[in-house]
Amino acid sequence: MSYIGATTIKIGHDSLKPGDGCPKCQKGKVYASVAPRRLVRIVGQAPLGAKVYEMESLRCNLCLEVFTAKTPEGVGEKKYDETSGSMISILKYGTGFPFYRLEHLQGNLGIPLPASTQWEIVQEVAGIVEPARRELIRQAAQGELLHNDDTTMKILALMKEANANSKDADSGERTGIFTSGIVSIFAGRKIALFFTGHKHAGENAYSGRCCPAIPIDVVHPFHSMLSTYSGRSCPLIPIDVVHFFGNPGMLDNLTERWTT
């Protein structure tokens, strides 16, 4: 088993080095021609660790001037470094570990991390990976196979907006909030995308957020056919339209078939 994420500590021989004579046969020489012996030791730790630097401070008993030790090099200016944002994001959006649950876990382990602070950290690093997100959406749009699902979601800002719209009976705005999960199979790889808002999965893909590869004027004739096709390759549009991705020559035949 390869522990690529573990810290590797190389330990040299205490009395020999490559090229030294063999202490057993007294004739040959030893070389690093065999794999090192490996010991693996796994320890428990909090998802987010912390180091507390205490710089000694001395005060003069006459003038009361305080002299504080210098901050060590390499400590950085930020309390939460970039790896903190990455780990919180992975726990929340990669493994479904809620902010409040991580808050309790970290608190029990003596490293406080309020849920509100976690959100601020994630919000700060989100902009850094936005270009990668846009590229994933672009590649997902080229996928040969799409799967999707919806689940209800609560977001305070959107809930306030929905409450305002619900008071206006003529607004026609949807008040439900959904998180759409869309998985695209592209070049043998799975790309998972999530969109949260008032649109459901079909609308997120149909509107071009996930599937700009489907021309809007081409998909429109199939609007009445949009529904959930359980077990099919793309639950938001008929299976024939999905196959269009892999066979552009079908476009004319499909258009004629479904618009006449």
C-alpha positions in Angstrom: 0.0 0.0 0.0 1.4 3.4 -1.0 1.1 6.2 1.6 1.6 9.1 -0.8 0.0 11.6 1.6 2.2 10.6 4.5 5.3 12.4 5.6 8.3 10.4 4.7 11.3 10.5 7.0 14.5 9.1 5.6 16.8 7.6 8.1 20.4 6.8 7.2 22.4 3.9 8.6 24.0 4.7 11.8 27.4 3.2 11.0 27.5 2.5 7.3 27.3 4.5 4.1 27.4 3.4 0.4 30.8 2.2 -0.6 31.9 1.0 2.9 33.3 -2.4 3.3 30.9 -5.3 4.4 31.2 -5.9 8.1 30.2 -9.5 7.7 32.3 -11.0 4.9 35.0 -8.4 5.2 35.5 -8.6 1.3 32.6 -6.9 -0.4 31.2 -3.4 -0.3 27.7 -2.2 0.6 25.5 -0.2 -1.7 22.0 1.1 -1.6 20.8 -1.5 -4.1 17.8 -2.7 -2.2 14.6 -1.0 -1.1 14.7 0.5 2.3 12.8 -1.2 5.1 9.6 0.7 5.8 7.7 1.2 9.0 4.3 2.9 8.9 2.9 4.6 12.0 -0.5 6.2 11.9 -1.7 8.7 14.5 -5.0 10.3 15.2 -5.3 14.0 14.7 -7.9 16.8 14.2 -9.0 17.5 10.6 -7.4 20.9 11.0 -4.4 21.2 13.2 -3.0 24.3 14.9 0.3 25.6 16.2 0.4 28.3 18.9 3.6 30.4 18.9 4.2 32.1 22.2 6.8 34.9 21.8 8.3 35.7 25.2 7.7 39.3 26.3 9.8 41.1 28.9 8.9 44.4 30.5 11.1 46.9 32.2 10.1 47.5 35.9 11.0 51.2 35.6 9.9 52.5 32.2 7.5 49.7 31.6 8.7 49.2 28.0 7.8 45.8 26.6 10.3 43.8 24.6 8.9 40.8 22.6 10.7 38.1 20.8 10.7 38.1 17.0 8.1 36.0 15.1 9.7 32.9 13.6 10.4 33.0 9.9 7.9 31.1 7.7 5.0 31.5 10.1 3.0 33.8 7.7 0.6 36.6 8.3 -2.7 34.6 8.0 -4.3 32.8 10.9 -5.8 30.3 8.5 -3.5 29.3 5.6 -4.6 28.1 2.1 -4.6 24.4 3.2 -7.2 25.2 5.8 -9.6 26.4 3.1 -8.9 23.4 1.0 -9.5 20.9 3.8 -12.8 22.6 4.9 -14.0 22.6 1.3 -13.2 19.0 0.8 -14.9 18.0 4.1 -18.0 20.0 3.4 -18.5 19.6 -0.4 -16.4 16.5 -1.1 -17.5 14.2 1.8 -20.7 16.0 3.0 -19.3 16.9 6.5 -21.4 19.9 7.7 -19.9 23.1 9.0 -21.6 22.8 12.4 -20.5 19.2 12.8 -16.9 20.1 12.1 -17.3 22.9 14.6 -18.2 20.5 17.3 -15.5 18.0 16.4 -12.8 20.7 16.4 -14.1 22.1 19.7 -13.9 18.7 21.3 -10.3 18.3 20.1 -9.3 21.6 21.6 -8.9 23.5 18.2 -12.0 25.8 17.9 -13.3 26.5 14.4 -16.8 28.2 14.4 -19.1 27.3 11.5 -19.4 31.0 10.6 -15.6 31.2 10.3 -15.5 28.1 8.1 -17.9 29.7 5.7 -15.7 32.9 5.5 -12.6 30.8 4.8 -14.3 28.8 2.1 -15.7 32.0 0.5 -12.3 33.5 0.4 -10.7 30.6 -1.4 -13.6 29.9 -3.7 -12.6 32.7 -6.1 -9.1 31.2 -6.5 -10.6 28.0 -8.0 -13.3 29.6 -10.0 -11.4 29.3 -13.3 -11.1 25.5 -12.7 -14.8 25.3 -12.0 -15.6 27.0 -15.3 -13.4 24.6 -17.1 -15.0 21.6 -15.4 -18.4 23.0 -16.6 -17.1 23.3 -20.1 -15.7 19.8 -20.2 -18.9 18.4 -18.6 -20.9 19.9 -21.4 -19.0 17.7 -23.8 -19.9 14.5 -21.8 -21.3 11.5 -23.6 -23.5 10.6 -20.6 -25.2 12.7 -18.0 -26.8 11.8 -14.7 -28.5 14.2 -12.3 -30.5 14.5 -9.1 -32.1 17.3 -7.0 -32.4 17.8 -3.3 -34.0 20.6 -1.4 -31.6 23.1 0.2 -31.8 26.0 2.7 -29.9 29.2 2.0 -30.8 32.2 4.0 -30.3 34.8 1.3 -32.3 32.8 -1.2 -35.0 32.2 1.4 -35.4 35.9 2.0 -35.7 36.4 -1.7 -38.3 33.6 -2.0 -40.3 35.1 0.9 -40.4 38.4 -0.9 -41.5 36.8 -4.1 -44.2 34.7 -2.4 -45.9 37.9 -1.1 -46.3 39.0 -4.7 -48.8 36.6 -6.2 -48.2 37.9 -9.7 -44.5 37.6 -9.7 -44.5 34.0 -11.0 -41.1 33.4 -9.4 -40.4 30.0 -8.0 -39.8 29.9 -4.3 -38.3 26.5 -3.9 -34.5 26.1 -3.4 -32.7 23.1 -4.8 -29.2 21.7 -5.1 -28.7 20.0 -8.4 -26.0 17.3 -8.7 -25.0 16.6 -12.3 -22.5 13.9 -13.1 -21.0 13.9 -16.6 -19.0 11.0 -18.1 -16.4 12.6 -20.4 -13.4 10.8 -21.8 -13.7 8.0 -19.3 -13.8 10.3 -16.3 -16.6 11.5 -14.1 -17.1 15.2 -13.5 -19.5 16.1 -10.7 -21.0 19.5 -10.6 -23.4 21.1 -8.1 -25.7 24.1 -8.6 -27.9 25.6 -5.9 -30.7 28.0 -6.5 -34.3 28.2 -7.6 -33.7 26.1 -10.7 -34.0 22.3 -10.7 -31.5 20.0 -12.5 -33.2 20.0 -15.8 -33.3 23.8 -16.0 -29.6 24.0 -14.9 -28.5 21.9 -17.8 -31.2 23.2 -20.3 -30.3 26.8 -19.6 -26.7 26.2 -20.7 -25.1 26.2 -17.2 -23.9 22.7 -17.7 -24.8 21.9 -21.3 -23.9 24.8 -23.5 -23.1 22.2 -26.1 -26.9 21.9 -26.7 -27.9 24.8 -28.9 -30.9 26.5 -27.2 -32.9 26.7 -30.5 -32.4 23.0 -31.1 -33.4 21.9 -27.6 -36.5 24.2 -27.5 -38.7 21.9 -29.7 -38.2 19.2 -27.1 -39.4 21.3 -24.2 -42.6 19.4 -23.8 -40.6 16.2 -23.6 -38.5 17.3 -20.6 -39.1 15.0 -17.7 -37.3 12.5 -15.5 -36.3 9.4 -17.3 -35.4 6.9 -14.6 -32.4 4.8 -15.5 -31.7 6.7 -18.7 -28.5 8.4 -19.6 -29.8 11.9 -19.1 -32.9 12.5 -16.9 -33.5 16.0 -18.3 -34.0 15.3 -22.0 -35.1 12.3 -24.1 -32.4 9.7 -24.7 -32.3 10.4 -28.4 -31.2 14.0 -27.8 -28.5 12.8 -25.5 -27.1 10.6 -28.2 -26.8 13.7 -30.4 -23.6 14.5 -28.4 -21.9 11.5 -29.9 -23.4 11.7 -33.3 -24.0 15.3 -34.6 -25.3 13.9 -37.9 -28.5 12.9 -36.1 -29.5 16.5 -35.6 -31.5 17.0 -38.8 -33.3 13.7 -38.4 -34.2 14.4 -34.7 -35.4 17.9 -35.5 -37.7 16.7 -38.3 -39.0 13.8 -36.2 -39.9 15.9 -33.1 -41.1 19.1 -34.7 -43.6 17.5 -37.3 
